[in-house]
Amino acid sequence: MPDRRDLLAGAALFFGTSLAPPLAKALSQADNPAGFTASHAVFNDGQRALVTAICDRIVPATDTPGAVAAGVPAFIEMMLTDWYSGGDRMDFLAGLTELDGFAMRGYGKVFAALPAQQQDSVLTTAMHGMMQGLASGFFDHCRQMVVLGYYSSEIGCRQERVYLPVPGRYDGAYLYSQVGRVFSS
Amino acid sequence: MANYDFDAIVIGSGISGGWAAKELCEKGLKVLMLDRGRMVEHKKDYITEFKGPWQLPYRGTLPPAEVARDYFLAKWGGAANTDRNHFYNNDRLNPFDYEGSTPFRWVRPNQVGGKSLIWGRVSLRWSPIDFEANRKDGYGVPWPISYDELAPWYSYVEKFAGIAGGREGLAQLPDGEFQPPHAMNVAEIWVKERLEKAMPDRKLIHTRCANMTEDKPEQGRFRCQERNQCARGCSFGAYFSTQSSTLPAARKTGNLTLLSDKVVTSLDYDPRTKRITGVRTVDANTNEARIYTSRIVFLCASAMASVQILLNSRLPGSDRSFANSSGTLGCYIMDHAMRTFFWGTVPEGQLDQYVEYGRRPTGVYIPKFRNLNGQDADADFVRGYGMQGGASRPVAAPEGFGASMKEGLRKYGPWTIQFNVFAECLPYKNNTLSLHPAKTDRFGMPLIVFDVGFRHNEERMMVDAARQGEIMMRAAGLVDVGSRQDEHVPGDAIHEMGGACMGDDPKASVVNRWSQAHDADNLFVTDGSHMSSTNCVNPSLTFMALTARAADHAVKLAREHVI
């Protein structure tokens, strides 16, 4: 008896093009796409709330879901716990502390408790390297983590971008106007 | 007549071993194929195939600490990617003598199928001038065979493997038995038209590759689906691998026995009859030792590992290998010089409306153009190089954050084209692979010691390639033209070759014109180790042709009772 992937692969061959969305969805559910959890917690509740708020401002929900809906805070926690080595992890956590300290000094509240406009103002200060005590590169690092986490998530690949698991053909002169987005890898 | 376990034993199951097994099985021999790595079955064991980025461990990249611990060499071949990491050697568990060697990036697979699962699939023929080069300029062992002798075997393996390419009529890169090429994209066509007009001696052509553009239903293989995830394994069988192609053919005969996890440590040799009498193995999981016997042995363990096995196959009562009466076993270790890049950008406003649909697994190629008709007056090196590249449109790189950045990331930047140079490495006798006298690995195999380095000719070629590359990019009308030369370490190209070179003279080479050991009539060495020079093109197609040719000859000799 052919296995599930054979059937799906065969279907793609039969249609000679990309998998239809329901098929593609069946394919993804064949292997657990739910994501992951960090092997152990690295954030306390305050840090988790802060990272969630940063994610929300860097890739907000617009006409597609944003970084929070895509599970990016959990992605960042997993990477810090299981991918980073000690020094890099401590640097990132120290940056979070600086950012929250700046929010508290400037606005009297932790970053996560501020309205969106003030959060953006804090992040802009960090982006321009104007936040005393914050390691240079922290903002870029943070932004990079959110962007990586979002555009490699299922929402990022499938809703924000166009994901072709089995393109079936190559067209090197495809009109951008026909897609209006970026094809996911 | 001796009583053998098998008619033939094939050591290694990569590109060369798979071909040897297929050919020998189809000619009616009972064949045992051994591989040191674990079993990987077609489709079933492609564990990351069809997974989206969100389904891959760490979203695609191994933790740096794990790479540093276990894959510090394999990473140069892609082992840091979690979609393919399971197809690479663990460099901590399977070392060579790291302390005593010159820098060498030996990127190894560790499974049945070998590098055929993770190769770059570029499939280019050598030309007549490449087989004549050693004789003409005096480097290395003169090739005893000509292009014309190998040409029918190129055709034979191309038809089976399925090679996509365009017919160009170039003397330095002979045409083959091609399926239609993968299409160029608009930017590549744009560059090709302008480059070839401005510099008529330069050609920009489709890369010829073992990703099929037509089905092969008789093999259960289908054309490429343009996923560009080949190194995960391909259930469509769209690219040539042992699993997709030669292994099913060998199995179909009913003549194949395949054993994984069998580390071959040495060959037993009878000096009286000049024959291999046994293949010594250690089980990778149980450490159980066992000797297998056969009438014919094909050594295809990968270039460096085959030389290691030969060096460890000693004459009775001696430290000396039976296969080294020439004194050249382990000499002439080579690898293409690479890591020189150049690039350019299509001017703003050109081709802006176009993007790529699908992920093509190949690109474009600029064939060798240096020293084609004798020595170029302005070249301070002999031989030449080829350039592999492709054009693409990276995603735009907006600044800032928030909704505007998200919107900006829905657009593409300009079309860019970039190339990587592959240059011929000359055969130098004192670029060597030897065995450490005391250190062994966990199977008792003496560790390899590399003493290999690039020299002036390779360095001058890379400087020239970067300069020529920039000239071509500007001639084609590209902007933001640049080039870069990174440190290039032998092994990097994963085109390591040599150590058991082919030649007519038994005093100067290890195998003869039939890939047959000068010192053992029933031993054939048909992988990269028996290459007497490297040319500048990707070598696997030539290994296939030489292996099929050697198998045909071996069976003829066996039928005539010569071996």
Interface residues (C-beta under 8 A of the other chain):
Chain A: D3 R5 D6 L8 A9 A12 L13 L27 S28 A30 D31 N32 P33 G35 R57 I58 V59 P60 T62 G66 F75 M78 M79 D82 W83 Y84 S85 D120 L123 M127 R143 V147 L148 G149 Y151 S152 S153 E154 G156 C157 R158 E160 Y163 L164 P165 V166 P167 G168 R169 Y170 D171 G172 A173 Y174 L175 Y176 S177 V179 G180 R181 V182 F183 S184 S185
Chain B: K43 K44 E49 F50 K51 G52 P53 W54 Q55 Y58 R59 G60 T61 P63 P64 A65 H182 A183 M184 N185 V186 A187 E188 I189 F222 Q225 E226 R227 S235 F236 D352 Q353 Y354 V355 E356 Y357 G358 R359 R360 V395 G400 F401 G402 A403 M405 K406 E407 L409 R410 K411 Y412
